[in-house]
Amino acid sequence: MLFGIALVLLGGGSALAASGADTFRMPSGNIYCAYEHYDFAPIGLRCDILTGVKPLPPKPKYCDVDWGVGFTMSQRGPAHVLCAGDTVADRKAPVLAYGTTRRFGPFSCSSSTAGLRCVNSTGDGFFMSKEHSYAFRQSAATNGTFKTPSGNIVCGYSIASGSAFVECGIKSGLKPPPPRVQCSGGDPTDKRVSLGASGQAVPTTCAGDPGPFLFEAKASVLGYGQSWSGGGITCTSATTGLTCKNRAGHGFFLSRERWRSF
């Protein structure tokens, strides 16, 4: 993820993207999610858990269908236990690998063996696992953007609770390009890569928003030889390209000629 002098950067970007939904699932096959950015409805994130929310709050009177099938939240404000008569479970949805964090518009979701954790632009979110699930609120995120002097690479970052997420886009494209995939929502892209405070860097292969490019005009220039650091991630600009590295030693190198993860 989904900076700009506010990670509203990505929230605003989704309004410019094609109407639809981007789906993903956990490796366990127990949790399925959909980032919904339809033209006819507010932007939202919904995640269903097949084993149900535990502990489950009392069923409200207004709910006359299934209660506790997951959580839902909008781009701002608290998450809520879901009352729904349908499901977003899609066994063909892309897998959000353990140790990976991805941005979906104004939402950031982190996958781990412990469960799934998603947060929106106001620091509200939810945690889901087979054993227990709950809504929470954390301090609001610090967001921003920077770009290389050439203007070819633009990055957006979000820092919350001492942990960071960075997504960088390169106008000339990732070389070699990542394998092309069929997107269930959004459009294919070969110009972006993201990195969390832990786990490996991953290319963004489907996107429903412009990502870091949206606030390029407001991004500060990270001069050659200079570094940006925050939330366990450091990015260093050089004439040869941009290198970003997290506290676990994973990261990526990005240049006009090539890119690689490590």
Secondary structure, 3 states (H helix, E strand, C coil): CCCCCCCHHHHHHHCCCCCEEEEEECCCCCEEEEEEECCCCCCEEEEEECCCCCCCCCCCCCCCCEEEEEEEEECCCCCEEEEECCCCCCCCCCECCCCEEEEECCEEEEEECCEEEEECCCCEEEEECCCCCEEEECCCCEEEEEECCCCCEEEEEEEECCEEEEEEEECCCCCCCCCCCCCCCCEEEEEEEEEECCCCCEEEEEECCCHHHHHHHHCEECCCCCEEEECCEEEEEECCEEEEEECCCCEEEECCCCEEEC
